[in-house]
Amino acid sequence: MGGLVVVGVDGSASSLAAVEAAAREARLRRAALKVVHAFLWPAMHVPLGPSPLGPPEGGIRNMVDRLVTEAVEHARTAAPGVEVSHTVVMGEPLTVLEAQSRAADLVVVGSRGMGGFVGLLVGSTAVHLAAHGRCPVLVVRQEAHTDGPILLGVDGSAAGAEAVDFAFAEAALRTAPLVALHAWTTWNAPLPTPQVASMPYANPPGALGQEEETLLSAALAGRHERYPDVAVEHKVVHGRTREALIEASRSAQLVVVGARGRGGFAGLLLGSVSQAVLHHAHCPVVVVRGAGTQS
């Protein structure tokens, strides 16, 4: 297949978990893997070499070299045979990884880095990269399921179509079933059709549920022919989207969501559902930005 998977590393346990996941993704895709570290210290005019009074292997530059080497070795152990390269780029992590995402098929980061605050579920780099990355972004937690279905959040929006495509392709790569979940309430259901609106009751019993079933089927249309081996379960839930996805993620190996869906405010790069899933899902999360959410 070819392509490129990029993983951001900072020496944290979370980033090593990301390296392992990225190596597996690269192997599945027959892609190359690039390990990237954003080196912020030179811009802050901090001495990089070892202290005159310390050991020769000390110093920030040597520390960075060691953490990148460890990440590369970890990747090669996790996925032997994958071509692994590495680079250290001076700059702030979000800026560096956003630039790297322009040439990548997937960027992988840990949920929290070295600078994460205690109790913070997802670090700012992961959240901001999910909003600004130019390719799908996989945010990895340290304990990931190795089985279970791919869980896809479907809202029927045009911007979410790329998330649907990604989820089907990922399910095919992993030989995993796909659960396509659409949650609705009377507040986020589409307006009734003219035929329904002309009835004595605006929404006859069961009409909204049927409309949402139709919406889900339409959003998935055409994918079965492209991915005939992917077993798909349609799941329509009457309830709030974020709670439904978070609960369903307990048994999933991966959640796939669009960056912003139906009902999102214009100009908002990352919607409330995507942010909630990033913070609270029980498995890794991929955020896929549609064409309408590019900055």
HELIX and SHEET records of a PDB file:
HELIX    1   1 ALA A   13  ARG A   29  1                                  17    
HELIX    2   2 TRP A   41  MET A   44  5                                   4    
HELIX    3   3 ILE A   60  ALA A   78  1                                  19    
HELIX    4   4 PRO A   93  SER A  101  1                                   9    
HELIX    5   5 SER A  124  HIS A  132  1                                   9    
HELIX    6   6 ALA A  158  GLY A  160  5                                   3    
HELIX    7   7 ALA A  161  ARG A  174  1                                  14    
HELIX    8   8 PRO A  194  ALA A  197  1                                   4    
HELIX    9   9 ALA A  207  LEU A  220  1                                  14    
HELIX   10  10 ARG A  223  ARG A  226  1                                   4    
HELIX   11  11 THR A  241  ALA A  248  1                                   8    
HELIX   12  12 SER A  249  SER A  251  5                                   3    
HELIX   13  13 SER A  272  HIS A  280  1                                   9    
HELIX   14  14 ALA A  291  THR A  293  5                                   3    
SHEET    1   A10 VAL A  84  MET A  90  0                                        
SHEET    2   A10 ALA A  32  PHE A  39  1                                        
SHEET    3   A10 LEU A   4  GLY A   8  1                                        
SHEET    4   A10 LEU A 106  GLY A 110  1                                        
SHEET    5   A10 VAL A 137  VAL A 140  1                                        
SHEET    6   A10 VAL A 285  VAL A 288 -1                                        
SHEET    7   A10 LEU A 254  GLY A 258  1                                        
SHEET    8   A10 ILE A 150  GLY A 153  1                                        
SHEET    9   A10 LEU A 178  TRP A 184  1                                        
SHEET   10   A10 VAL A 232  HIS A 238  1                                        
END                                                                             
